[in-house]
């Protein structure tokens, strides 16, 4: 008897954000990293925000505003993330929803 859990891979995703305004809702993703359960980095990229950056939130994001100037766009990064074949659908959905997530929607 085979165990279907043996083929399941556990992944963790970290998304850093910068402030694009002065409200807690004013933010944009600036970095994304994906690691597996063996702590191997599967993907790591900066993301150029589509709005002007008010604060890079460096103590939290670990990213400086100047580092984002030549970074790929969100759309470019998402295409690369989607191409990671080992990624499961629920993690992928989380990344895609992040770009349009609004906490005030409930």
DAVENTA-V166074 format. One record per residue. RES is the residue in three letters. NEAR is the number of other C-alpha atoms within 12 Angstrom. Layout:
res: {RES:RES}
near: {NEAR:NEAR}
This chain:
res: {UNK:UNK:UNK:UNK:UNK:UNK:UNK:UNK:UNK:UNK:UNK:UNK:UNK:UNK:UNK:UNK:UNK:UNK:UNK:UNK:UNK:UNK:UNK:UNK:UNK:UNK:UNK:UNK:UNK:UNK:UNK:UNK:UNK:UNK:UNK:UNK:UNK:UNK:UNK:UNK:UNK:UNK:UNK:UNK:UNK:UNK:UNK:UNK:UNK:UNK:UNK:UNK:UNK:UNK:UNK:UNK:UNK:UNK:UNK:UNK:UNK:UNK:UNK:UNK:UNK:UNK:UNK:UNK:UNK:UNK:UNK:UNK:UNK:UNK:UNK:UNK:UNK:UNK:UNK:UNK:UNK:UNK:UNK:UNK:UNK:UNK:UNK:UNK:UNK:UNK:UNK:UNK:UNK:UNK:UNK:UNK:UNK:UNK:UNK:UNK:UNK:UNK:UNK:UNK:UNK:UNK}
near: {4:6:7:8:8:9:10:14:19:22:25:26:30:27:33:33:37:37:29:24:18:14:11:15:18:25:31:36:41:45:38:38:29:31:23:21:14:12:15:15:18:25:29:25:31:34:36:33:35:22:21:21:28:20:28:29:23:20:12:17:27:21:29:26:27:18:21:30:19:14:25:24:25:30:19:17:29:29:18:24:29:23:16:21:14:21:26:23:19:16:26:26:18:22:32:22:16:25:30:18:18:14:13:9:7:5}
